[in-house]
Amino acid sequence: MKILAIDTSCDDTSIAIADFSQKKSSFSFSLLANIVSSQVEIHKKWGGVYPTLAKREHQKNLTPVLTKTLKKAKLLKKRKEIKEINAKKIKKIKKFLEREPELAEELIFFLKNYQKPKIESIAVTIGPGLDPCLWTGINFSKAIAYFWNLPVIPVNHLQGHIFSAFLGRNISKLQTLISNPNKLLPAICLIVSGGHTQLILMEKIGKYKLIGETRDDAAGECFDKTARILGLSYPGGPAIAIEAKKYCPTKNSIEISLPRPMIKQNNYDFSFSGLKTAVLYNFKKQPLKIRKSKKYVQIMAKEIQQTIIDILIKKTIEAAKNSQAKSVIIGGGVTANKELRLQFKKILKKEKINFILPETKFSTDNAAMIALAACFQKQKTKDYQKIKSEPNLTFNQESNNKNF
């Protein structure tokens, strides 16, 4: 069975195609294509994602990305002659995409020129994410699903980040999870990105419990904001990691010690807003010559990175021990941080807890993880009106899309 998956939750337009089959405890998954069109350069001057601009970029990118994805998967077949679409179907497509008229025209042109690919369903991210961006992907999926007469599978983006850890070389671990779940479960899942910092207890595939989350800024958001204070580029996480790696202590090095908010509290929640404030206060109290020096930026970057790593690891390990977890699974853009990965790996090896993490290329938003998550979703529908954006969707929330 082939799934075409679409993710427009934030500032990456991504479409993937996967082929999978499942019989009892046997599971196979093959990723045929995974195209991601990034908007990072576009949002740099804003120091973060500008929702309206991100939506416009999705509208421009979706049809070209769909074409590239089908071509890479060897499923793009041009019609021998242009097929005229009847007025009723054109009207329906335009109705689905009434908020995106230019996208509707591009899609209609595409549908006239290319045959229906050999796919059986379409998966789309419904949340959480930026509402304008989510709606663009949802409306696009509705239009092509209607024209190709396919069901749509709504997918929780956070669940996608959990499954991202099983893509690529880790697919064998997913087979273990299916055939011998007691070997890897229960698991503590850490999702850490620009918009989310959450700890989830995974008892089995499809059964999740949110046990902790940030009370203010997400870890990735903290990276972005502190990087901006230091005059570094967006996205902040990679920029801070680069500067932190450059730091080499000397006798005259400035000593900086930042607070670790909530690290000693008896819960699994996070807070990063105070860390951002501490960085700002430290920055402002430095003489201009110091704050503009490379050494100051490097040592501050190193301390910011280590502070966030300390908090994430401490909370995750505590959750794993208290729940007697057999595995820790991490996902989200911040998990691309090499130092975070190394330190997690070292301590989990010592604790004899399985560590499952995504390949770096699958850490950030992508449709491949949405395709894999969709393989385990039971909800499918052709009643497209019921599929809605849920920008604040989480694991303990009843989804409006669940009853198909």
N, C-alpha and C positions, 0 to 999 in steps of 0.2 A: 504494500500500500504506500502510495506516494503522497506526501503532505507538502503544500506550499505554505510557508510561514512568513508573517509580516510583523515587523516591530518598528513602531514610530513613537515610542514612549517618551523620548526626550529629543536629543539633537543628532541622533544617528538614524538614517534611513536604511533599514536592512531587510532583505528578503532572502530566504533560504528554501531549499528543496531537499527533502530527505526521503529515503525509502526504508520502510521498516516492516517487520512481521513479528507476530507473537503467538506462540502456541504453548499453553500451560506455563511451564517455567522456562521455556526457550524464547529468547528474544534476539533479534538482529536489527541493527540500525546502521544505515549507510548515508553519510552526508554527501549529497551530489553537488551542492553549490551553496555558498554562503557569501553574499555580497553585502558589504557595508559601505555606505556613503557618509563620511564624517563631515560635520559642520564646524569642527574645532576652530579652524582658521577664521571662519565667519564671525564667531562669537568672541574671539580674543579681545577685541577692543572694548567689549562690554564687561569683561572680567567674569563672565558667566553666561548661562544660556538665556537668550532673550526669546520668550515663548512665541510671540507673533512672528518674529523672523524665522524661528525654527519651523513653524507651521508652513510658512511660504516655501521654505527650502524642501520640506517633505513633498509639497504639491509639485514642485519642479522635478524632484528626484524619483518619485515612485514608479512612473512608467519606464524611464530608462533603466532603473535598477531591476525592475521585473524582466525587461528584455535581456539584460546581461545575465541574470540568474538562470533564466530558461535556456539561454545559449550555452552557458557553462555546464548545465546539467544535460545538455544535448536533447532538450525537449522543445526547442524553438523551431517551428516549422512554418515557413511562409506559404500562404495560399497561392495556388497557381494563378488565380485572378482575384481581384478585390471583391469581397463579399459585402453586398449591401445589407445593412441591418434594418429591419422593419421599424417603422415609426414608433410603435408601442414599446419596443425594447430600448430604443434610444431615449425615449421619454423617461423610462424607468431608470436607466443608468444616470441620466441627468438629475433625476429626483434624488437618488442615493448621494450624488455628488453636487447637490445644489449649493453647498458652501464652497465648493472647489470647481467652478465652471471651466477653468483652463485645464485642470486635470481631467475633467470629464471629456473634453474634446480630444486630448491626447490619448486617453484610454480608448475612446471610440475608434480613433484612427488605428490604434494598435489591434483592436479586435477585428477590424475589417481586413487587416493585412496578414494576420497570423491565425493558425489553426488552434483549436483547443488542445492544450497539452495533456499528456496522459498522467493526470493526477486525480486523486480521489477525494481530497478535502483541503480546506484552507484553514489555517490557524492564524489568529491575530491577537496581539496584546491588547487587553481591555483596561489594564491598570496594574499598579499605580503608575503615575507619570504626569506629564503636563497635559491638561485637558484638551487644548487646541490640537496638540500633536497626536494624541491618542485618537481623537475623532477623525483625523485625516486618514490614518491607517485603517480604522474601522470602516469608514465609508468606502474606501477603496476596495477593501476585502468584500464588502457587501455587493458592490457593483460587479466585480469579476465573478464572484460566486453565483450571483443571479444569472449572469450571461452564460456561464459554463455549467449551470445547474449542479452546483456542488454544495455540500453542507459546510458550515463555518464552526470552528472550535474556538471558543473564547478562552484565553490563557492569562493566568496571573503572572505578571512580569517577575515577581519575587520568586515564584516557583521555578521560573525559567533560570534564574541565577543559581538556584540549588542544583538544577540539572546540568548547568554549564560545567560543573566539576566532573561530569561523566562523559563529556565529549572527547573526540580524538583518541589519544592513547589510553584514556581511562574507561573506555567503553566496556572493557572486561570487568571492571569493578561494578558496573551497573548490572551486568549479567549475574554477578555474585549477589548483589542486592536483591535481585528477583528470585534466584534459585535457592539462596541460602541467607535470608535476611538477618537471621540471628547472629551472623558473623560480623555484620557491620552496624546493626541497629540495636538499641536506639542511637541516634546521632544528634549532635548539636550542630546547627547550621548558623554560620555567621554571614550575614549579607551586609556588605559595607561598600558604600558608593557615595556619589555626590548628593544623592537624595535620601539614602536610607542607611541606618546602622541598626540592625536587628539581630537578636538571637532567637532561634526557633528550635524547638524540640521536635525532631522527626521520629515518630514511633514506627511508622511504616510508610510506604509510598502512598501519598494521598492523605495521610493523617499528620497534621502539623499543629503545633501550639506555640503561639508567640509568648515568649517568657521574658523578654527584655528588649528595650529599644531606646533610642536617644530621646531625651526630653526637650531638646532644642535643635542645635545644628547637627547634621550628619558629619561623619569623619571626613568624607570627601569635600564637603562644604567648608569645613574648618581648614583643610589644606588650601582651598582656593582663597579664602579670606585672609589667612596669614601670609600666603604668598603675595597677595596684593599689597599688604602692609610693607613687606620687604622689597617691593618693586619688581617682583618676579612675574613671569608670564602666566597666562591661563592655558591649560589647566594646572592648578597649583600643585597637585600631588607629584607629577613627574618633575616639575621645576624644582620643588623642594628636595626631592630625592637626588637630583643632579648636584645641587649645591652641598647637600649633606655629605655626599661621597667625596667632595673636594676637600673637606675640612681635614686639616692636619694640625694637631695641638702643638703649641710652642710654649716657652716659659712665660711669655707675656700675654698669652691668650686670655680673653675675657671668659669668666665663668658664668654660665647661665643655667638656672634651674627653674623649670616651669612647674606649676601645680598639675597634679593628676586628678582632675575632678571626678568625684564619686568612686574612685578606685577602691576605697576601703568600706564603702557602704554595703550592707548585706542585701543586695539585690542584683539584678542583671541589667539594670538600666545604665544609660550613658549620658554624658553631658559634655559638649565641646565648646559651648558659647563662652564659658569662663576662661578656657584656654586661649581663645582668640583675643579676649580682653587683656589677659596677662601679657601676651605678645605685644599688643598695641602699647600698653603702659611701659613695658621695658624699652620698646623702640623709641617712644617719645622722650624718655628720660635720658637717652644717650646724646652726647654732643653730636652735632651734625657730622663732624669728621668721622666719628666712630660708626654711626648708623649707616653711612654711605660706603664704609669700607667692606672689601670682599670678605675679610676674616669674620666680621660681625655677622654678615648675611649667612656665611657658611656654618658658623657655630649655632646660630639661631635656627637655621634650617635643620641641622642635625638634632637639636633638642626638640623641636616641634615634631619631627618624624618619630623620634624615640618615645616621646610622651604619648602620642597616639597609639603606637605599637604596644607600649606597656599596658595601656588601658584596655585595648582590644583583646590582648592575650590573657590578661588577668581575669577579666570577666568571662571569657570563653572557657578557660580552663576550669574555673570555679563551677560554671554551669555543667561542664562535661563530668566533673567528679561527682557533683551532687545528684546528677541524673543517672550515674553509672553508664555513661555513654561509651560505646565501643568505637565511635568515630567522631571526628570533627570535619565538617564540610564547610568550605568557604567559597564565596562568590561575590561578584561585584567589582567595579572598576578599581577600587583601592587595593584589591588583592593582587593587582599586577605589581605592586611594590616589592622589589626583590628582598629588601631587608625584613619586611613583614613575613614573607614566605620563609626565609632562612630561620628566623627566630621561632616561628611557629613550628617548623619542622623539627628543630632541635629539642624544644621542650615537650612536644608530643611524643617524640621517640623515647624520651626519658620516662614519660608517663605511660608508655606502652598503649597509646591510643592511636588508632588508624587516622591518617591525615589524607583527606581527599580534596584536592584543589584543582581549579581549571588551568589548562594551558593558558599562557598569557594572552594569546590572541582571542580567547573566549571569555576573558575576565570582564571586558567592557560589554556594553549592550550589543546584542546580535540576534538575528532571527533563528540561528541554528539551535540555540537553547530553547527557543519558543517551540520549534518543531519537535524537539525531544520531549519537552514537557507535555505537548499535545498528544503524544503517543499514549499517555496514561490518563487522559481526560475522557470521561464518558459522555460529557455534554456535547451534542452536536445539534445544529438547527438549520432549517431553511426558512424559519420565521425570522427574517433578518431584522425586523423592527424591534425585536426584543434585545438585540445586542447594543449595549450602551457603554459609553466611556465611564470608568470608575477611577478617577484620579487619586483617590485616597484609599484604594483597596488594600487590605492587609490580610493576614492569615486568620485572624479572629473575627473577621467581619463577614456578615452574610452578603453574598454577592447578588446583585439584582439580575445577573445574567444566568443564575444557576438553574432555574426551573424551565427547561425547554420542553 
